[in-house]
Amino acid sequence: MTTDFARSFALAGRTVLITGASGGIGAHLARVAGRAGARVVLAARRVDRLEQVAKDIQWEDCEAMSVALDVTNRESVEAAFDAAEAHFGVVDVVLNNAGIGNGQRPLEISEDDWRAMLSTNLDGVWRVAQVAAQRLAKAGRGGSIVNVASILGLRAGTGYSHYCAAKAGVVHLTKSLALELARYRIRVNVIAPGYFKTEMNDAYFDSDKGQAYIRDVVPMRRLGVLEELEGPFLLLASEAGSFMTGSVLAVDGGHLVSSL
Ligand code: NAI
């Protein structure tokens, strides 16, 4: 049997919705989805910033649209999927990427801080995955949901107990959904990135402390670059990963296997 590798990793004819596409990992992978042939739905709260990413994608002769979406609000999520369907048809692939990541010591996290973290980073992922799956099942179509967790969902790190709990929830939610959505031909997988410099963490990684941390703790002694998430994303989103569901793909320069 011969395989056309380029074709199996392509997203031609698919509608791909990316949450948190206004910056960082989401904006980068939205451009990648466009280049892979997808109709791209950019979704986040800041529509003005989405428009710029959409223009970049359209500049390369790819199809893209922007929709306002707040993952913490059910109506907003339903409205975003309605808009996507009206323009491009049923969403086939979701990159559940929106997230927040402020570090806080455990004794200082308030009820509101905890709720805000869980509400965006765990409830939001569940809400978007559920809405996507309901619509795919109703349309009788298979699809792929790619959730973005973190290596902090697999191992503990200081200053992030609420974030760790939410991301661990995303990992286990992914496995549970994979189990139950397989009958609908909906695959659910999770990418667990190590550290990539984005708006979420650039101040820290520009500091001496941040640079020393990377040098001392990450086996590859550097941050990831966004291009290094392209292969994992396309693998899980496309037919190349057609027998993968419930998988956890760490992309972390070896951080998870750092010495104890
Ligand atoms: P970022 O801050 O650049 O992007 C996060 C995006 O999520 C932004 O577009 C933001 O507007 C959006 N967002 C936040 N709350 C939202 C809401 N309620 N509704 C809709 N959109 C919302 O950060 P980055 O680094 O690109 O993070 C993307 C994902 O990757 C997050 O889930 C983060 O936890 C995860 N991650 C990032 C790592 C890194 O080193 N950058 C490491 C591990 C995980």
Boltz pocket constraint, residues with backbone or C-beta under 6 A from the ligand:
constraints:
  - pocket:
      binder: B
      contacts: [[A, 19], [A, 20], [A, 21], [A, 22], [A, 23], [A, 24], [A, 25], [A, 26], [A, 43], [A, 44], [A, 45], [A, 46], [A, 69], [A, 70], [A, 71], [A, 72], [A, 96], [A, 97], [A, 98], [A, 99], [A, 100], [A, 101], [A, 120], [A, 124], [A, 148], [A, 149], [A, 150], [A, 151], [A, 192], [A, 193], [A, 194], [A, 195], [A, 196], [A, 197], [A, 198], [A, 199], [A, 200], [A, 201]]
      max_distance: 6.0
